[in-house]
Amino acid sequence: MGKIILTGDRPTGRLHLGHFVGSLRRRVELQNSGEFEKIFIMIADAQALTDNADNPEKVRQNVIEVALDYLSCGINPAISTIFIQSQVAELTELAFYYMNLVTVQRLQRNPTVKAEIQLRGFSESATEGDTTQRQGIPVGFFTYPISQASDITAFRATTVPVGADQEPMIEQTREIVHKFNATYGETLVTPEILLPTNAVCMRLPGTDGKAKMSKSLGNCIYLSDTAKEVKQKVMGMYTDPNHLRIEDPGQVEGNCVFTYLDAFCREEHFAKYLPEYANLDEMKEHYRRGGLGDVKCKKLLIAVLEEMLEPIRARRHEWEQRIEEVYRILEEGTAAARAEAAKTLNDVRNAMRINYFADRELIAEQAQRYREANAN
Ligand code: TRP
C-alpha cells in the first residue's frame, strides 16, 4: 500500500515563517519527492470555528489567504489535493462515532488543548450564563482532537507532517484507531507523525524572542510581507540585550537573529553576502568574542530571507490575479476529498454494522426469526 499524507492549517490568518519552517517547506519537499501515492492538504475552517464561533467572517476571509500561501509556496494542485474541511460532511459523521471511543478524562489530559484553554482565556469553572466575564469551554473546541482524528483517518493517511504542538493530536488519533479496530475489526489506518528534523524548525521563536511565532503575539514575519516589512521587522528584532557596543562580547543563544540564521542560512549564503566568514559557526564565534555588530547580522538575515521570500511573494502576486481559479482548485480538490472520505465512512459504517439497508443478512435473519415466531 502506498503512503498517503494528510495535513492542514486553521484559516485564522495568513501563514508566517513559523508555518514555513515548521511544515510548509517540508510539505513541498515531500510533494516533490514522488514518494507519496496521495497528498491531501486541508484548510481546517471547521476546526477554526471551534474557538471562533463568534467570528465566522474572520475564518471565511482567511480561507483564500491560506490557499494563496499554499500555492505560492509551491504546493502544486496537480499533485496535492487542497480542500476545505467544512465542505466534507463525512468528516463530522466520523467524528460523531469516534466520540464514543474517547473519554472526557482523556480529552482533558491533551496538553495542546490544555494550553489553548489557557491561551484563549476559557475558564474551567465558568457555567452557562455566567455573569462575570468568564467564558466556559465550548464542547466543539474541547472535542476538536476527535475531529482531527476524523480528518486523518478519513483519508487513510499513513503520514501526518506537522509541528511538535500537534503531537498530542496524532497520539490521540492513534488511540482512536486502535480502539476502533479492536472493537469493530481492522478498518482504520494508524498514522505516523512526521516532525521537522531540525531542532530550530520545531518551534521558531517570534521576532520578539518569545517562545513561538504567533499571530496573537504580533511577532510574526508573514510569507506575504513586503520586502520593506521584512526589513523593518528584522531590524527591530530581539538580540542580546547586553550586547550594547560592537566591541562587547555577545550571546548567540536566545538571540533571535542567530536562531533565524540557524533555521534559514546555508553555507553558500556566506560566499554570496558575507564572504569574510566561511560559515555560520565562524560568524557566531566572532559575535561571542565581541567586535561584530547586530546590524551586520541583521543585514545578512534580511538578504537570506529575501532570497527565499521573493519568489514566494512573486508567485503569490500572480495567484492574486486569479482568485476565481483558486476557488475552482479548492472546489475540485474538495470534491476529490469528499469521494475519499465517503469510502472510509462506508467502511466505518460497515464495520460498526450500521449499514442497515445494505445488510441483507440482518434483514433476512430478522424476517426469518419473526416468521418462525409467528408460525408457532
Ligand atoms: N490542528 C491543526 C492546526 O492547528 C490543523 C489541523 C486540523 C490538522 N486537522 C488536521 C493538521 C489534521 C494535521 C492533520 O494547525
Boltz pocket constraint, residues with backbone or C-beta under 6 A from the ligand:
constraints:
  - pocket:
      binder: B
      contacts: [[A, 6], [A, 7], [A, 8], [A, 9], [A, 10], [A, 44], [A, 47], [A, 147], [A, 148], [A, 151], [A, 152], [A, 160], [A, 161], [A, 162], [A, 166]]
      max_distance: 6.0
